[in-house]
Amino acid sequence: MIDPRNYQPRADVLHDRVVLITGASGGIGKAVALAAARHGARIILHGRNIRKLEAVYDDIVGGGAPRPSILPMDFEKAGPDDYDRMVAALEQEFGRLDALLHNAGMLGERAPIEHADVAKWMRTMHVNVNAPFILTRCCLPLLKQAKDPSIIFTSSGVVPRPRAFWGAYLPSKWASDGLMRMLAQELEAHPAVRVNSLNPGKVRTNMRLQAYPAEDRATLPEADTIVAPYLFLLGPDSRGITGETFECQ
Ligand SMILES: NC(=O)c1ccc[n+]([C@@H]2O[C@H](COP(=O)([O-])OP(=O)(O)OC[C@H]3O[C@@H](n4cnc5c(N)ncnc54)[C@H](OP(=O)(O)O)[C@@H]3O)[C@@H](O)[C@H]2O)c1
């Protein structure tokens, strides 16, 4: 099997694919959105911060890529109806959905379990696990209609290497990987739909800075240097691969 880290996408590999990226307002999600748009995808940019989403929109259009769409939603506040409305809006605008990247996430509070704030714990689990679950549930009918659909969850180094004091973030990433594996098996009767996870590794983003404030940021790769595995899983070259977790570095 190809190692997605060495993937060299053709210039038009995502031509005309409709791709929903959560957390596309900054960090890794923004880098993947820009790269996927450059490779021909029509991107639905999700995030909370409209000003930041508009800046990504402008970058995409300014680079001559297909015009994206903006779907703002705060996963902490949204209820199931809001997800239904969001998916109905994208169906109306694009008529289909070829890929869904669950990238949005929050670090949350890092405290010993004994002293963890319950409300903060639940917010982190909600954004990192419940939101991808609800969004997947709403998008599946559309995805199943696509010729070559792909769902990607975002994993973390805390899954293979669990450690103390990571708060709800650690179990949320385990749950996200479990959700991915369960869904991949549930979709065996729909072999066209593939479901996988990507672990970005250490990347120079706001979340990494929050997790490791004393770290020398110059030693970390920029998000745009780790996008090849995302393009691999979003596009046709990963057909037939499902239920796997891949490393980006
Ligand atoms: N950076 C790393 O080293 C690293 C390592 C392993 C895994 N990861 C994973 O990679 C993914 C992206 O992380 P990143 O480093 O790029 O983080 P980031 O720069 O902090 O970006 C996080 C994104 O998630 C969105 N988001 C956060 N809370 C949200 C909410 N309540 N509702 C809607 N959107 C929300 C943010 O939107 P706003 O800008 O609008 O707030 C932003 O677009 C995460 O799943 C993270 O766990 C990152």
The ligand as an SDF file (V2000), in Angstrom:
LIG
                    3D

 48 52  0  0  0  0  0  0  0  0999 V2000
   -1.3900   20.9240   15.8830 N   0  0  0  0  0  0  0  0  0  0  0  0
   -0.9910   19.7200   16.2710 C   0  0  0  0  0  0  0  0  0  0  0  0
    0.1940   19.5290   16.5770 O   0  0  0  0  0  0  0  0  0  0  0  0
   -1.9700   18.5660   16.3230 C   0  0  0  0  0  0  0  0  0  0  0  0
   -1.4800   17.3040   16.6740 C   0  0  0  0  0  0  0  0  0  0  0  0
   -2.3580   16.2150   16.7130 C   0  0  0  0  0  0  0  0  0  0  0  0
   -3.7010   16.3990   16.3820 C   0  0  0  0  0  0  0  0  0  0  0  0
   -4.1560   17.6370   16.0510 N   0  0  0  0  0  0  0  0  0  0  0  0
   -5.5760   17.7740   15.6830 C   0  0  0  0  0  0  0  0  0  0  0  0
   -5.6890   18.4530   14.4490 O   0  0  0  0  0  0  0  0  0  0  0  0
   -6.9320   19.1670   14.3940 C   0  0  0  0  0  0  0  0  0  0  0  0
   -6.6840   20.6170   14.0190 C   0  0  0  0  0  0  0  0  0  0  0  0
   -5.8940   21.1820   15.0370 O   0  0  0  0  0  0  0  0  0  0  0  0
   -5.0310   22.5280   14.8630 P   0  0  0  0  0  0  0  0  0  0  0  0
   -3.7390   22.2740   15.5160 O   0  0  0  0  0  0  0  0  0  0  0  0
   -5.0680   23.0050   13.4510 O   0  0  0  0  0  0  0  0  0  0  0  0
   -5.8760   23.4930   15.8240 O   0  0  0  0  0  0  0  0  0  0  0  0
   -6.3020   25.0180   15.7340 P   0  0  0  0  0  0  0  0  0  0  0  0
   -5.3070   25.8100   14.9620 O   0  0  0  0  0  0  0  0  0  0  0  0
   -6.6030   25.4000   17.1250 O   0  0  0  0  0  0  0  0  0  0  0  0
   -7.6480   24.9570   14.8790 O   0  0  0  0  0  0  0  0  0  0  0  0
   -8.7900   24.3610   15.4220 C   0  0  0  0  0  0  0  0  0  0  0  0
   -9.9610   24.5630   14.4800 C   0  0  0  0  0  0  0  0  0  0  0  0
  -11.1180   23.9750   15.1060 O   0  0  0  0  0  0  0  0  0  0  0  0
  -12.1480   24.9460   15.1540 C   0  0  0  0  0  0  0  0  0  0  0  0
  -12.9600   24.8240   16.3590 N   0  0  0  0  0  0  0  0  0  0  0  0
  -12.5400   24.7430   17.6450 C   0  0  0  0  0  0  0  0  0  0  0  0
  -13.5930   24.7120   18.4670 N   0  0  0  0  0  0  0  0  0  0  0  0
  -14.6960   24.7850   17.6860 C   0  0  0  0  0  0  0  0  0  0  0  0
  -16.0930   24.8210   17.9610 C   0  0  0  0  0  0  0  0  0  0  0  0
  -16.5660   24.8370   19.1970 N   0  0  0  0  0  0  0  0  0  0  0  0
  -16.9420   24.8990   16.9280 N   0  0  0  0  0  0  0  0  0  0  0  0
  -16.4800   24.9290   15.6710 C   0  0  0  0  0  0  0  0  0  0  0  0
  -15.1830   24.8980   15.3330 N   0  0  0  0  0  0  0  0  0  0  0  0
  -14.2980   24.8480   16.3480 C   0  0  0  0  0  0  0  0  0  0  0  0
  -11.4330   26.2980   15.1680 C   0  0  0  0  0  0  0  0  0  0  0  0
  -12.3290   27.2860   14.7050 O   0  0  0  0  0  0  0  0  0  0  0  0
  -12.1780   28.8520   15.1190 P   0  0  0  0  0  0  0  0  0  0  0  0
  -10.9090   29.3390   14.5010 O   0  0  0  0  0  0  0  0  0  0  0  0
  -13.3440   29.4880   14.5110 O   0  0  0  0  0  0  0  0  0  0  0  0
  -12.1450   28.8720   16.6120 O   0  0  0  0  0  0  0  0  0  0  0  0
  -10.2740   26.0230   14.2220 C   0  0  0  0  0  0  0  0  0  0  0  0
  -10.6780   26.1820   12.8810 O   0  0  0  0  0  0  0  0  0  0  0  0
   -7.5800   18.9950   15.7790 C   0  0  0  0  0  0  0  0  0  0  0  0
   -8.5440   17.9570   15.7110 O   0  0  0  0  0  0  0  0  0  0  0  0
   -6.4240   18.5690   16.6640 C   0  0  0  0  0  0  0  0  0  0  0  0
   -6.8370   17.8140   17.7610 O   0  0  0  0  0  0  0  0  0  0  0  0
   -3.3210   18.7280   16.0040 C   0  0  0  0  0  0  0  0  0  0  0  0
  1  2  1  0
  2  3  2  0
  2  4  1  0
  4  5  1  0
  4 48  2  0
  5  6  2  0
  6  7  1  0
  7  8  2  0
  8  9  1  0
  8 48  1  0
  9 10  1  0
  9 46  1  0
 10 11  1  0
 11 12  1  0
 11 44  1  0
 12 13  1  0
 13 14  1  0
 14 15  2  0
 14 16  1  0
 14 17  1  0
 17 18  1  0
 18 19  2  0
 18 20  1  0
 18 21  1  0
 21 22  1  0
 22 23  1  0
 23 24  1  0
 23 42  1  0
 24 25  1  0
 25 26  1  0
 25 36  1  0
 26 27  1  0
 26 35  1  0
 27 28  2  0
 28 29  1  0
 29 30  1  0
 29 35  2  0
 30 31  1  0
 30 32  2  0
 32 33  1  0
 33 34  2  0
 34 35  1  0
 36 37  1  0
 36 42  1  0
 37 38  1  0
 38 39  2  0
 38 40  1  0
 38 41  1  0
 42 43  1  0
 44 45  1  0
 44 46  1  0
 46 47  1  0
M  CHG  2   8   1  16  -1
M  END
$$$$
